[in-house]
Amino acid sequence: MKQRIKVGIPRALSYYSFYPLWRVFLEKLGAEVIISKDTNRKILEDGIKETVNDACIPIKVFQGHVLDLINKVDFIFIPRMISADGKATFCPKFLGLPDMVRFSGVKLPPIIDSRYNLKGLPGGLLRFFRSVAKAIGVNNPFKQTYAAIAALIKQKKYQRLLLEGLKPPDAFEVINGSKKKLDLKKRKTTSCVSLPTKVALLGYPYAIYDPFISAGVYKRLKNLGVEVITFEQIPLAQMRRYSKVLPQNFFWYYSNLVCWAGLYLLDHKKVDGIIHVTAFGCGPDSMVDKTLELEAKNAGVPFLSLTIDEHTGEGGVQTRLEAFTDMLWARRQKSRAG
Ligand code: SF4
């Protein structure tokens, strides 16, 4: 029997936003998809060894995930993420990611680095799919189109699940058919107290949803009885309206989403506080963090900036979250009494 081509996807960066699209497309082309392990200390340390010192922790972790796939796959999938909305670009580290990995000095399987660029000439998505298919030797246009349509349908479903409040790992399981949406929703609603404190947890998906990178901030807030709102739970069209509020939008895709979400939630008085998870050494975040802080201050909403790096300790994060949520709770009681 003919062996299927194995394609490895690192469980980091764009994985948290685009995994269903990548996976379904590759599988419909006949490939076997292998995902790297959950992030752990070894993955981080391996990544640190092979990455430049001043890289942010998500990039170091990404490199570690690539190393985890060596000897398990025929290709490693590292698309060159340029633009997902036709306007903003991804941060420069995303743009250079395939080269950064390729020239790290480690012997790797061939990298699929097709350009994901919806900016400029129409047909960017089609060109991307064609390029990926060709890289693994599938040249039949009918097969390529069928795989692309199936992948786009799954990606839409995934985005709908996130909008309904599912976290990426849960939404992946629903998409794969290993969990039922209803079970997850039941779990979600039964864990909340009657009038929970609402906190916006803002930051890039690859930092927030990777429990190792973020020291489990999402779960910790849930355990503290807090209702957590992330940007994926806000309809894009509503967030986009806030692109007109700032004198100038950011150049970077995820930075805009984080900032617009913050502005939307403040404007609609939807949250008691904002927590911004930011990676040490992240250039874009130096501006996003300050913007969110100032906007929260103007709206009279408490703001906490949580900077993460490879030395972030769980104890420190827990203490800061407890202090912040206690303060939000006390404010709530005070405003009710007044
Ligand atoms: S946006 Fe910031 S955290 Fe994300 S990859 Fe770029 S530098 Fe790193």
Boltz pocket constraint, residues with backbone or C-beta under 6 A from the ligand:
constraints:
  - pocket:
      binder: B
      contacts: [[A, 56], [A, 57], [A, 58], [A, 59], [A, 91], [A, 92], [A, 93], [A, 94], [A, 204], [A, 279], [A, 281], [A, 282], [A, 283], [A, 284], [A, 285]]
      max_distance: 6.0
